[in-house]
Amino acid sequence: KGHTIVLVTHERYTAEHAKRIIQLLDGKMVSDEKITHRLYARDEKELIK
């Protein structure tokens, strides 16, 4: 808590690990979406086993 991380990606799957996705087009914000069902790497790791 108390930290902000900005991740830039073209992959929706990667972005869904975040709490919020802001999409830009030509340098302008076109959407701001709160993610209600985030993906967690630790959960995916358990699925691989």
NORWO-V148879 format. One record per run of one state. SS is the DSSP state (h for helix, s for strand, l for the rest). FROM is the first residue (numbers start at 1). TO is the last residue. If there is no record, write none. Layout:
SS/FROM/TO + SS/FROM/TO
//
This chain:
l/1/11 + h/12/15 + l/16/19 + s/20/25 + l/26/27 + s/28/34 + l/35/40 + h/41/48 + l/49/49
//
